[in-house]
Every structure is written in structure tokens, then in C-alpha cells.
Amino acid sequence: MSLNLGIDHKIGKNLSISFAPAAGKFTFVSDDELSAAGAYGVDPGEKFRAEFGTNLLATLSVPLMEKLHSHLLLTSLLLTQRRLVQ
């Protein structure tokens, strides 16, 4: 789950770009076995992980097939890792 505060700009009919300087990403792992293994970035034994950073999302809607959409999401986490997305 993510919660973002930012702006969205539509460029033409098929492209939109969103920038959220304040973004939260929340990961929940309800399966005990996956939680114990530390799956999906949660600490082993934990079932929840919260991250804060910035998001840049580009959405391209191309009429290749009915209802086919392509998304590119770049995230830079500020509290857990201080580096930009490569």
C-alpha cells in the first residue's frame, strides 16, 4: 500500500507523469512463514514495514491490446536508504 502527496501532469492522450515529494510505502506480510523468512523486505519475524521517500511515476497507455497499460515507478527512500534510484 502506498500513500503519496504530489502532482499529476497529463501529457497528450496517452502519457501522464506524477511526482510525489512526500510518499509513504507500507508493506504487510500476513503469512507466518514468509514473515519468518523476511520476505518482501520486512525484518524476519515482523509483519509490517513502513518507508518514506519520494515517488516519480510515468504511466503510458498504449492501445496494443484492450486495457493494456504500462507503468514505470521510480522511488527514492529517504529514511531507510539515502541514495537515488539507479
N, C-alpha and C positions, 0 to 999 in steps of 0.2 A: 504494500500500500504506500502511496506517496501523497504528499500534500505540498503544493507549490504556490508561491505568490509571485506573480510576474506578469509579463505582457505576451500577447499573441499577435503576430502580424501575418496577414494573408497576402501572398504574392501571386497574383494571377488566379486562375481557376483551380490549379492542382497542387499548389505548394503553400505551406504555412510554416512559419518559424516562431517558436515560443522560447522566451528567455525568462527564467525564474531565478533571480539572485538569492531568494530565500526559499529553500526546498528541503523538505524532510522526507526521508525514506524509512519505512518501517517494515521489518521482516518478522513474520510469525511462523514458527515451526511447531505444529501440533503433534506430530508423530514422535513418540519417545525414542525410538531407535535412531531416527535422523537427528534428533536433538542431542542425543548422547554422542553421535559422531561429529557434531559440529557442522552439520550441513547448512548450506545457504549462507554461510558467513557468521552464524551465531556461535557464541562460545560453547564448547562442549558442555552439555547438561542444561543449557539455557534454552528458552523457547521464544525469546524476543530480542530484537536488535534494532536500535534507533540510530540513524545517521542524519547529519545536517550538512548542507552544502549548496551548490548552485546547479541548475539544470539548463541544458540547451537541447531543444527538441526540434527536429526538422521532419515534417510529415509531407510525403509525396503521394498523391493519389493518381495512379496511372490506370487507365482503362484497359489493362491487359486481359483481365478476367473480371467477371461480375463480383463486385465487393472486395477486390484485392487492394490492399493498402500497404505501403512500405513506410517504416518508421526508423529514424536514426536518433538515438538518445545518448548524449554525452553528459556525464556527471562528474563534478569535481567535489569531493567530500572535504569539508573544512575541519571538522573536529577529529576525525579518525585518521586521515591521511592528508598531509599538506603538499599535494602535488597536483598538477594538471593532468587531465585525461590525455593519453598519448594517441 
